Amino acid sequence: MSANAAPITATDSLSQALKANIIPNQEYLLQGSVLDSAVEVLLHRLRGLCDNVDAGPETFDDQEVCFSLRDPNHHQAPPLMLRVRKALDARDMPFQLRYIGQPDLGDKNRPTVVRSSLDIACSGMLIEFLNELGCRIEFEYSVKGYMFRKGRMKITVAKVFKISQNSMPPEPISQSYLVELSVLAPQGQDAIGEDMRAFADQLRPLVQLDKIDYKRLGHMSVS
Amino acid sequence: MSDRSCYVCVKHLGCHFCSRLWDRRERASGGFALHTRTANSIRYSLQQYPVPENKTGTYVVELLTKRILALGATQQGQFLVDCESYLSHPLMGTTKTVHILHNSEQPASVFSILESGTKNIHVIADGLFDLLMMKLSQHYTSKKQTKIESKGPRFELGDFCVKLGSVTMNQNFKGILIEVEYRPCVMANAVWGLLREFLQGLLGPTVPVQPPQHLISRMNEIYTPIDTIYQYLEHFSAYRKTTGMRTT
């Protein structure tokens, strides 16, 4: 192609990427939890197994706001969920806008939850934008903890807090840490699930990482 | 080193600022890095150039190309700025429009401007934002027949960068948009006089005295790529209301 050829449009470029299946739009996920009293042992184990621990495990302190957007044609259909995450310990970093689809219920023997997921870095007035778009805030929380990497896998061990309205320190919602093992990859790479399961087995019995049935959680009362 | 490019300097992520932010963000999310701006932001002016009655768009672009090459500029590829607009579903209440723009100068970015009544809210995101708009198709529908773009050669002349854009909508030629960028300066107030002088030398006396509408209230603020996009949107909206012209 000559240097003076017309540039390819962004839409065409995206279509090509979709056809070539190189866009990481699928999340493979396992979740579990560990009590506060046992988290240090888990962190120690992860330090031994993971890659990014030269200068100690990486910490993060994020706030996440969850929005929903109802389908105007079908009020009974589940709303579209969007999540906005911002780093409280690095204010100049972009926001992360995340679309998460419903978990794929296809194969019950799959080792992990599989759901469509788009991670989009954003700057600008994202919260106002989503409000004007017609989204409604469902809930928000802050999450603080540690992030580990093992190849393509990301492991987070973090505590979830309620957002405090005044200057009081944030209140944790439980006496445990949420542990998540996830990989973001293009569609059709189901072998990743097996690698994740093998890694999760190395963390037993400190933490039991499993597929969560979100439908069962949806029926529990929320205080 | 990743081969993804930073949307501000459009280089591989090797500059100090980019690699610091990329490294931190890539570890946390595994996704794209996008940072707001560096001190090397650049300054644009966007002008329509009238096509005389008995002439065509192609003739005018060729004429301006000869002029700019005669000044000593060299062509450095082509550029493309495009805009697709999405209208909110009638059942969602007051009509809102989401304009999605892309600029080949920032290939890793998608610019989104939401028009709601009198206010405009913008978001700058990475390339996957286009995929999100597809997920929102029940709520916001694309008006494909009004997709509009400005495309053409790009020239560099010292500290200036000049782009001669032919504006087309649905294959119909609409007019010529000239974009001039003065790279060293980040504030409109400090450079509008110089830019106007350069434009007059290139285009003659048709250059307006006043800066572009979008910049008038922002003359003392740091210029960023979204300011260019607002200017393009202003012109594209005007072009959408006009009928097409002859191109050849």
Boltz contact constraints between the chains, C-beta under 6 A:
constraints:
  - contact:
      token1: [A, 3]
      token2: [B, 77]
      max_distance: 6.0
  - contact:
      token1: [A, 4]
      token2: [B, 77]
      max_distance: 6.0
  - contact:
      token1: [A, 4]
      token2: [B, 78]
      max_distance: 6.0
  - contact:
      token1: [A, 6]
      token2: [B, 78]
      max_distance: 6.0
  - contact:
      token1: [A, 7]
      token2: [B, 78]
      max_distance: 6.0
  - contact:
      token1: [A, 7]
      token2: [B, 80]
      max_distance: 6.0
  - contact:
      token1: [A, 7]
      token2: [B, 104]
      max_distance: 6.0
  - contact:
      token1: [A, 10]
      token2: [B, 102]
      max_distance: 6.0
  - contact:
      token1: [A, 14]
      token2: [B, 130]
      max_distance: 6.0
  - contact:
      token1: [A, 58]
      token2: [B, 27]
      max_distance: 6.0
  - contact:
      token1: [A, 60]
      token2: [B, 28]
      max_distance: 6.0
  - contact:
      token1: [A, 71]
      token2: [B, 138]
      max_distance: 6.0
  - contact:
      token1: [A, 72]
      token2: [B, 89]
      max_distance: 6.0
  - contact:
      token1: [A, 72]
      token2: [B, 91]
      max_distance: 6.0
  - contact:
      token1: [A, 72]
      token2: [B, 92]
      max_distance: 6.0
  - contact:
      token1: [A, 94]
      token2: [B, 34]
      max_distance: 6.0
  - contact:
      token1: [A, 96]
      token2: [B, 29]
      max_distance: 6.0
  - contact:
      token1: [A, 99]
      token2: [B, 132]
      max_distance: 6.0
  - contact:
      token1: [A, 99]
      token2: [B, 135]
      max_distance: 6.0
  - contact:
      token1: [A, 118]
      token2: [B, 128]
      max_distance: 6.0
  - contact:
      token1: [A, 118]
      token2: [B, 131]
      max_distance: 6.0
  - contact:
      token1: [A, 118]
      token2: [B, 132]
      max_distance: 6.0
  - contact:
      token1: [A, 119]
      token2: [B, 29]
      max_distance: 6.0
  - contact:
      token1: [A, 119]
      token2: [B, 31]
      max_distance: 6.0
  - contact:
      token1: [A, 120]
      token2: [B, 125]
      max_distance: 6.0
  - contact:
      token1: [A, 120]
      token2: [B, 126]
      max_distance: 6.0
  - contact:
      token1: [A, 120]
      token2: [B, 128]
      max_distance: 6.0
  - contact:
      token1: [A, 120]
      token2: [B, 129]
      max_distance: 6.0
  - contact:
      token1: [A, 121]
      token2: [B, 31]
      max_distance: 6.0
  - contact:
      token1: [A, 121]
      token2: [B, 32]
      max_distance: 6.0
  - contact:
      token1: [A, 121]
      token2: [B, 34]
      max_distance: 6.0
  - contact:
      token1: [A, 121]
      token2: [B, 126]
      max_distance: 6.0
  - contact:
      token1: [A, 122]
      token2: [B, 123]
      max_distance: 6.0
  - contact:
      token1: [A, 122]
      token2: [B, 125]
      max_distance: 6.0
  - contact:
      token1: [A, 123]
      token2: [B, 36]
      max_distance: 6.0
  - contact:
      token1: [A, 123]
      token2: [B, 124]
      max_distance: 6.0
  - contact:
      token1: [A, 124]
      token2: [B, 122]
      max_distance: 6.0
  - contact:
      token1: [A, 124]
      token2: [B, 123]
      max_distance: 6.0
  - contact:
      token1: [A, 124]
      token2: [B, 124]
      max_distance: 6.0
  - contact:
      token1: [A, 125]
      token2: [B, 121]
      max_distance: 6.0
  - contact:
      token1: [A, 126]
      token2: [B, 123]
      max_distance: 6.0
  - contact:
      token1: [A, 128]
      token2: [B, 121]
      max_distance: 6.0
  - contact:
      token1: [A, 129]
      token2: [B, 114]
      max_distance: 6.0
  - contact:
      token1: [A, 129]
      token2: [B, 121]
      max_distance: 6.0
  - contact:
      token1: [A, 129]
      token2: [B, 123]
      max_distance: 6.0
  - contact:
      token1: [A, 132]
      token2: [B, 114]
      max_distance: 6.0
  - contact:
      token1: [A, 132]
      token2: [B, 116]
      max_distance: 6.0
  - contact:
      token1: [A, 132]
      token2: [B, 121]
      max_distance: 6.0
  - contact:
      token1: [A, 134]
      token2: [B, 92]
      max_distance: 6.0
  - contact:
      token1: [A, 184]
      token2: [B, 30]
      max_distance: 6.0
